[in-house]
Amino acid sequence: MSAIRRVAVLGAGTMGHGIAQVVAMSGYSVTMYDIDMVSVETGLQRIRKNLDKGVQLGKVADAIRDTALAALSTSTDLTEAVEAADLVIEAAPESMQLKKQIFGSVESAVSPDAVLATNTSSLSIDDIASTLAHPRRFLGLHFFNPVHVMTLVEVVHGPKTDPELLDGAVQFVRRLDREPIVVKDSPGFASSRLGVVIGLEAMRMVEEGVASPEDIDRAMELGYRHPMGPLKLTDLVGLDVRLGIARYLYETLGSEAFRPPRILEQMVADGHTGKKAGRGFYDWGEGA
Ligand SMILES: NC(=O)c1ccc[n+]([C@@H]2O[C@H](COP(=O)([O-])OP(=O)(O)OC[C@H]3O[C@@H](n4cnc5c(N)ncnc54)[C@H](O)[C@@H]3O)[C@@H](O)[C@H]2O)c1
């Protein structure tokens, strides 16, 4: 992976635009692909806005912003986006079927030496790789949201991932000025498996009337120095997103710790999915 110069990022949404930004800021040439012009343009606007804000706040040098923007191109043609890439990072919606289909198309268009990575937050790397002709070159690079702020990247290897690729991926992540951790392909990897269990237990405590959401969050913020309590974090991530992950982890790991609490099922059914809906465990409506 040392010879990486050109990177293709597939998907220009929440994660894709952020990944394209940090990769371009680190001196790589990046093509950001999405299925339509509106999505790529929106992603590009978000990158420009992030970089301009970084410059205003003194966190990004003018030269880095200019280099990053010059290194970025966009495309709505998948073959054009990946054919010259040394590394492809997929950040399309969280669907096994979609990811398999994307990598099927990618494999027939990339060079035989290109490395293929997915930013999936929960799906099995091994399962995605199962339809690939060359699964040894496939791995997970799990970035966190917002990518330009969060430094953690989980480097996830499946049973077929080439061990040498793993070392190269760790070096690549360090070059992005991010902190890699190496994780075996396993449901929820290292981050979601632990983070979600705290959130679900906090919801059960609300159900049982142990304390208010505010006080449960304060317990973790002040008592354990978490930067944000588990219920506020759930509101930001989205209760529907958390429910999807909890169901998946409950199914795959079988532990009662991941059984979705009734309150979570009910709030999602009522449309109280967190900040984006104006209401979750907190009121996020206007004037709140
Ligand atoms: N949002 C998060 O906090 C977060 C964190 C870590 C990982 N992830 C993972 O990252 C991936 C992307 O999530 P997101 O939040 O950026 O989603 P998103 O919905 O914001 O963006 C997905 C983008 O993919 C595009 N897309 C749709 N079909 C495509 C295709 N066939 N090829 C390429 N692009 C396609 C969409 O147009 C959209 O712009 C998911 O696997 C998700 O689980 C998300």
The ligand as an SDF file (V2000), in Angstrom:
LIG
                    3D

 44 48  0  0  0  0  0  0  0  0999 V2000
  -22.9640    8.4760    9.2500 N   0  0  0  0  0  0  0  0  0  0  0  0
  -22.1090    8.0080   10.1370 C   0  0  0  0  0  0  0  0  0  0  0  0
  -22.0200    8.4930   11.2710 O   0  0  0  0  0  0  0  0  0  0  0  0
  -21.2120    6.8600    9.7710 C   0  0  0  0  0  0  0  0  0  0  0  0
  -20.0570    6.6120   10.5300 C   0  0  0  0  0  0  0  0  0  0  0  0
  -19.1880    5.5970   10.1470 C   0  0  0  0  0  0  0  0  0  0  0  0
  -19.4730    4.8010    9.0550 C   0  0  0  0  0  0  0  0  0  0  0  0
  -20.6260    5.0360    8.3310 N   0  0  0  0  0  0  0  0  0  0  0  0
  -20.8650    4.1920    7.1640 C   0  0  0  0  0  0  0  0  0  0  0  0
  -20.4700    4.9100    6.0070 O   0  0  0  0  0  0  0  0  0  0  0  0
  -21.2910    4.5360    4.8950 C   0  0  0  0  0  0  0  0  0  0  0  0
  -21.9400    5.7640    4.3110 C   0  0  0  0  0  0  0  0  0  0  0  0
  -22.7390    6.3630    5.2980 O   0  0  0  0  0  0  0  0  0  0  0  0
  -23.1790    7.8930    5.2070 P   0  0  0  0  0  0  0  0  0  0  0  0
  -23.6610    8.2520    6.5540 O   0  0  0  0  0  0  0  0  0  0  0  0
  -22.1060    8.6950    4.5530 O   0  0  0  0  0  0  0  0  0  0  0  0
  -24.4250    7.7820    4.2170 O   0  0  0  0  0  0  0  0  0  0  0  0
  -25.0800    8.9530    3.3500 P   0  0  0  0  0  0  0  0  0  0  0  0
  -26.4580    8.5000    3.0730 O   0  0  0  0  0  0  0  0  0  0  0  0
  -24.8630   10.2810    3.9720 O   0  0  0  0  0  0  0  0  0  0  0  0
  -24.2370    8.9280    1.9910 O   0  0  0  0  0  0  0  0  0  0  0  0
  -24.2470    7.8430    1.1140 C   0  0  0  0  0  0  0  0  0  0  0  0
  -23.9420    8.3610   -0.2920 C   0  0  0  0  0  0  0  0  0  0  0  0
  -23.7940    7.2310   -1.1310 O   0  0  0  0  0  0  0  0  0  0  0  0
  -24.3900    7.5590   -2.3680 C   0  0  0  0  0  0  0  0  0  0  0  0
  -24.7110    6.3350   -3.0990 N   0  0  0  0  0  0  0  0  0  0  0  0
  -25.9030    5.7150   -3.2660 C   0  0  0  0  0  0  0  0  0  0  0  0
  -25.7560    4.6410   -4.0700 N   0  0  0  0  0  0  0  0  0  0  0  0
  -24.4420    4.6020   -4.4110 C   0  0  0  0  0  0  0  0  0  0  0  0
  -23.6750    3.7470   -5.2430 C   0  0  0  0  0  0  0  0  0  0  0  0
  -24.2220    2.7290   -5.8810 N   0  0  0  0  0  0  0  0  0  0  0  0
  -22.3540    4.0070   -5.3830 N   0  0  0  0  0  0  0  0  0  0  0  0
  -21.7810    5.0510   -4.7370 C   0  0  0  0  0  0  0  0  0  0  0  0
  -22.4670    5.9110   -3.9660 N   0  0  0  0  0  0  0  0  0  0  0  0
  -23.7730    5.6740   -3.7910 C   0  0  0  0  0  0  0  0  0  0  0  0
  -25.6080    8.3840   -1.9980 C   0  0  0  0  0  0  0  0  0  0  0  0
  -26.0540    9.1450   -3.1360 O   0  0  0  0  0  0  0  0  0  0  0  0
  -25.0680    9.2350   -0.8690 C   0  0  0  0  0  0  0  0  0  0  0  0
  -24.5190   10.4540   -1.3280 O   0  0  0  0  0  0  0  0  0  0  0  0
  -22.2670    3.4880    5.4380 C   0  0  0  0  0  0  0  0  0  0  0  0
  -21.7460    2.2100    5.2010 O   0  0  0  0  0  0  0  0  0  0  0  0
  -22.3090    3.8090    6.9180 C   0  0  0  0  0  0  0  0  0  0  0  0
  -22.6690    2.6960    7.7170 O   0  0  0  0  0  0  0  0  0  0  0  0
  -21.4790    6.0470    8.6530 C   0  0  0  0  0  0  0  0  0  0  0  0
  1  2  1  0
  2  3  2  0
  2  4  1  0
  4  5  1  0
  4 44  2  0
  5  6  2  0
  6  7  1  0
  7  8  2  0
  8  9  1  0
  8 44  1  0
  9 10  1  0
  9 42  1  0
 10 11  1  0
 11 12  1  0
 11 40  1  0
 12 13  1  0
 13 14  1  0
 14 15  2  0
 14 16  1  0
 14 17  1  0
 17 18  1  0
 18 19  2  0
 18 20  1  0
 18 21  1  0
 21 22  1  0
 22 23  1  0
 23 24  1  0
 23 38  1  0
 24 25  1  0
 25 26  1  0
 25 36  1  0
 26 27  1  0
 26 35  1  0
 27 28  2  0
 28 29  1  0
 29 30  1  0
 29 35  2  0
 30 31  1  0
 30 32  2  0
 32 33  1  0
 33 34  2  0
 34 35  1  0
 36 37  1  0
 36 38  1  0
 38 39  1  0
 40 41  1  0
 40 42  1  0
 42 43  1  0
M  CHG  2   8   1  16  -1
M  END
$$$$
